[in-house]
Amino acid sequence: MYCQNRYTSLIYKLIALAICVFGQISDFASTGLGLEGYFYYTNLANLLCLIYFAISVVHCARRIRDDGGRGEATFAPRFKGAVVLAITVTLLVYWLLLENQGAFTGSDSVKFHNSLLSVLSNYTVHLIVPLLTILDWAIFDPKGSFRKFEPFLWLVIPICYVVLAIVIAQTGFRFREGGRYAYFFMDPDVVGLGGAALYVLALVGIFLVIGYLLFAIDRLCARKRKNT
């Protein structure tokens, strides 16, 4: 079952969109980063959620206008699987790998209000936005739309990021922490070329496992709905 109240869905998506916007603004304000902030996977995944929620708000409002306040109102449900997967991995990688590395904690030289902003930003982009995106799919999306091969297609997002990271590294760009890569586990200078390759392969594997977990949940919920 899923919530078919389009007004509720619209309000939820508006709130999620506002939080996505806050996350982007607060992250860049607290870190002092420019456009290079989008060299970080976290910011790209959050930007993807922001764009998706913005389109979803318009789509949901149009469905209400054209078809009334009840029914499904999900924009591009199969593409949404890629969005949910991308931001879910942000959630897991940050809290399992990066949080203890002191990543994204801001500069020690910033003032208290900027430090507080940094904390709010961290929780917004690494916890709140991911959970809002996952819950939006769980609560408002009709289940059964994912196809078996789609988790493989969803790998396009992380693979494109890996290619982008390699290209950036070859330009000589240095991140604030001094490395050529945004994340220690991708940096051959830190973990070695073999170590970086293993980390990347492991993360791609994690993407695929989580993707098929989403697929399995989607199918299970669809079957339960048919049986009720």
Helices and strands as residue ranges (DSSP letters): H 6-31, G 35-39, H 41-67, H 77-93, I 94-98, G 99-101, H 112-123, I 124-128, H 129-140, H 150-153, H 156-170, G 184-186, H 188-227
